Amino acid sequence: MKNAFVTIMFIVAMAVITASAYAGEYRLGSGDSLAINVWGEPDLTVQAAIRPDGVITMPGVGEVNAAEKTPSELQKVLVDKLKALVRNPIVTVTVLTFRNNSVVVHGQGVEPKVVPLDGRTTLLQLLSSIAPGNTADLKNAYVMRKDKKIVEGFEQLFLRGDTSGDIVLEPGDRVFIPYREDRFVFVLGAVQAPQAIPFYEGATILEVILQAGGFGKYADENDTVIVRKVGGKVSTIKVKGEDLIKRGDLEQNVGLVAGDYVIVREGLF
């Protein structure tokens, strides 16, 4: 009798430990595989996969909604449902395989990918693993959780080592890292090869147009503009490209700043 009591207490303790290990850290999702053990009831002890609709099927209970619950929450639901069949049911829920345990990394400043979470993973650990480069705009990056931004700006964390803004990621989080425009000049429109050109001090409009292959066949060379954003305000600088290239009017050779857009418009033909 004493041994049976000790065994029951051990199973109850393991149930609490198994469930609480995930509480607040992992919510079940479609594709997860579960081991559900009902002590002393082998016919009710099963392995179940969560279907795409978020439901599992269990003997004697039928369909149970498992998605978006923690293992401990699902355990409580199963205990309540099994009371009609078993006196004082003792239930453990263990996640065997994780299919929903990942975050999405996207944005033009980084290689888009789905990153599995290997246990407890912080934002800093994730950034260290994906190693965003110079084109990543960490200042305007953010973490989205259930359609709400929970962290904005990664510079202090990743570049300056300020871990006060670090968070533990949860399955389903989306990490967005945009392109860092202030490191490039963008040459668009009627040029031979529209492209983003790495900015360097002293860059001029003539140099970047030549790097983009020169004016295209249908370019209206004198209808060239520089679009520049300063302090949240957008300004436009008109440039007569034909006068610059064909007549040597160096007054048209405007110096550029990082983030400028050089747009060559097409003429009527």
C-alpha positions in Angstrom: 0.0 0.0 0.0 2.8 2.3 0.9 4.6 1.6 -2.4 1.4 2.3 -4.4 1.0 5.6 -2.6 4.6 6.6 -3.4 4.1 5.6 -7.0 1.0 7.7 -7.3 2.8 10.7 -5.8 5.7 10.2 -8.2 3.4 10.2 -11.2 1.5 13.3 -10.0 4.9 15.1 -9.5 6.0 14.1 -13.0 2.7 15.3 -14.4 3.2 18.7 -12.8 6.9 18.9 -14.0 6.0 17.8 -17.5 3.3 20.4 -17.9 5.0 23.2 -16.1 8.2 22.8 -18.2 6.2 24.3 -21.1 3.9 26.6 -19.3 4.3 30.1 -20.6 6.9 29.0 -23.1 5.2 26.7 -25.6 1.7 26.6 -27.0 0.6 23.5 -28.9 -0.1 23.7 -32.6 -1.1 21.6 -35.6 1.3 18.8 -36.3 2.6 18.5 -32.8 2.7 14.9 -31.6 1.6 14.2 -28.0 1.9 11.3 -25.5 -1.1 11.3 -23.2 -0.8 9.0 -20.3 -3.8 8.2 -18.0 -2.3 6.4 -15.0 -3.8 2.9 -14.5 -5.9 3.1 -17.7 -3.9 1.6 -20.5 -6.9 1.8 -22.9 -6.9 5.6 -22.5 -3.2 6.1 -22.8 -2.4 7.2 -26.4 -0.2 9.1 -28.7 -2.0 11.7 -30.7 -1.1 14.2 -33.4 -2.8 17.6 -33.4 -4.8 17.9 -36.7 -4.7 20.9 -38.9 -7.9 22.1 -37.3 -6.2 22.1 -33.9 -8.1 19.0 -32.6 -6.9 15.6 -31.1 -9.0 12.5 -30.8 -8.9 10.5 -27.6 -10.6 7.2 -26.6 -13.6 7.7 -24.4 -13.4 11.5 -24.7 -13.7 12.1 -28.4 -12.4 15.3 -30.0 -10.6 17.9 -27.9 -9.3 21.2 -29.0 -5.6 21.3 -28.2 -4.2 24.1 -30.4 -3.1 27.3 -28.6 -3.1 25.5 -25.2 0.0 24.8 -23.1 0.5 21.1 -22.2 -0.6 22.0 -18.6 -3.8 23.6 -19.9 -4.6 20.6 -22.1 -3.9 18.3 -19.1 -6.6 20.1 -17.0 -9.1 19.9 -19.9 -8.5 16.1 -20.2 -8.7 15.6 -16.4 -12.2 17.3 -16.4 -13.4 15.2 -19.4 -12.1 11.9 -18.0 -13.8 12.4 -14.6 -17.0 10.9 -16.2 -15.0 7.7 -16.9 -12.3 7.5 -14.3 -12.3 8.3 -10.6 -9.7 10.9 -9.8 -7.8 10.6 -13.2 -4.1 11.3 -13.2 -3.1 12.6 -16.6 0.3 13.6 -18.1 0.8 15.4 -21.4 4.2 15.2 -23.1 5.2 16.8 -26.4 7.0 14.1 -28.4 7.7 16.2 -31.6 7.4 19.9 -32.2 6.0 21.0 -35.5 4.7 24.4 -34.4 7.9 25.4 -32.6 9.4 28.0 -35.0 9.6 31.7 -35.8 9.6 33.4 -39.2 12.4 35.8 -40.2 11.6 38.0 -43.1 12.3 41.4 -44.7 14.6 42.6 -47.5 17.5 43.1 -45.1 17.9 39.4 -44.3 17.5 36.0 -45.9 13.9 35.0 -45.3 13.6 31.7 -43.4 11.7 29.7 -40.9 13.8 29.1 -37.8 13.0 26.2 -35.5 13.3 27.1 -31.8 15.6 24.7 -30.0 14.3 25.0 -26.5 14.4 28.5 -24.9 15.6 30.9 -27.5 16.1 34.7 -27.0 16.0 37.4 -29.7 19.8 37.9 -29.3 20.4 34.2 -29.8 18.3 34.3 -33.0 20.1 37.4 -34.3 23.5 35.8 -33.6 22.5 32.7 -35.6 21.2 34.5 -38.7 24.0 37.1 -38.6 22.3 40.1 -40.3 24.8 42.0 -42.4 25.4 45.6 -43.4 22.3 45.8 -45.5 20.1 45.0 -42.5 18.2 48.0 -41.0 18.4 47.0 -37.3 17.1 50.4 -36.2 13.7 49.8 -37.8 13.5 46.1 -37.3 10.8 44.6 -35.0 9.3 41.5 -33.5 5.6 40.9 -34.2 3.5 38.6 -31.9 -0.1 38.0 -32.7 -0.4 41.2 -34.8 1.3 43.4 -32.2 4.8 44.8 -32.2 6.5 43.7 -28.9 10.0 44.9 -29.7 11.1 47.7 -32.0 14.8 48.3 -32.9 17.6 45.8 -32.5 20.7 48.1 -32.6 21.1 48.5 -28.9 20.8 44.8 -28.3 22.8 43.4 -31.2 25.4 46.0 -31.9 25.9 47.6 -28.4 25.3 44.6 -26.1 22.4 46.2 -24.2 20.5 43.0 -23.2 17.8 44.9 -21.3 15.7 44.7 -24.4 16.2 41.0 -25.0 13.1 38.8 -25.0 12.4 35.1 -25.1 10.8 34.2 -28.5 7.6 32.3 -28.7 6.4 30.0 -31.5 4.7 32.0 -34.2 6.7 35.2 -33.6 7.7 37.1 -36.8 11.0 38.9 -36.9 11.0 41.6 -39.6 14.3 43.2 -40.7 14.1 45.7 -43.5 16.7 46.9 -46.0 19.0 49.6 -44.8 18.5 52.3 -47.4 20.9 54.8 -45.9 23.9 52.7 -47.2 22.9 52.9 -50.8 21.9 55.2 -53.7 19.1 53.8 -55.9 19.2 54.4 -59.6 15.9 53.8 -61.2 13.9 54.4 -64.4 15.2 54.7 -67.9 18.8 53.6 -67.4 20.4 50.5 -68.8 20.7 48.6 -65.5 18.6 50.0 -62.6 20.2 49.0 -59.3 21.1 49.9 -55.7 24.7 51.2 -55.6 26.7 51.2 -52.3 27.1 54.7 -51.2 30.6 56.3 -50.9 31.7 59.8 -49.9 31.9 62.1 -52.9 29.5 60.1 -55.1 27.9 62.2 -57.8 24.9 61.7 -60.1 27.1 61.3 -63.2 29.1 58.5 -61.5 26.0 56.5 -60.4 24.3 56.8 -63.8 27.4 55.5 -65.5 27.6 52.7 -63.0 24.0 51.9 -63.9 25.0 51.5 -67.6 24.2 55.0 -68.7 20.9 56.4 -70.0 18.5 54.0 -71.7 17.4 54.3 -75.3 14.1 56.1 -74.4 15.4 58.2 -71.6 14.5 61.9 -71.3 18.0 62.8 -70.1 17.0 66.3 -69.0 14.1 64.9 -67.0 16.2 63.4 -64.3 15.4 63.9 -60.6 17.0 63.2 -57.2 14.5 62.3 -54.5 16.0 62.9 -51.1 14.6 62.4 -47.6 16.0 64.6 -44.8 14.5 64.8 -41.4 11.3 63.1 -42.5 10.8 65.6 -45.3 11.1 64.6 -49.0 12.6 67.0 -51.5 13.2 66.8 -55.2 16.3 68.1 -57.1 15.9 68.4 -60.9 19.0 67.6 -63.0 19.5 68.2 -66.7 21.4 65.0 -67.5 21.8 65.8 -71.2 23.4 69.1 -70.5 25.7 67.3 -68.0 26.9 64.5 -70.3 26.7 66.0 -73.8 27.5 69.7 -73.0 29.8 69.3 -70.0 27.6 71.4 -67.7 29.2 70.4 -64.4 26.7 72.4 -62.4 24.3 69.6 -63.1 26.7 67.0 -61.5 25.0 67.1 -58.1 26.6 65.4 -55.2 24.6 62.6 -53.6 23.9 61.5 -50.0 23.1 58.0 -48.8 19.5 57.0 -49.4 19.1 59.2 -52.5 16.9 57.9 -55.3 18.0 59.0 -58.8 15.1 58.6 -61.2 15.5 59.0 -65.0 12.1 59.4 -66.7 11.2 58.2 -70.2 10.5 60.7 -72.9 7.6 60.6 -75.4 8.3 58.8 -78.6 
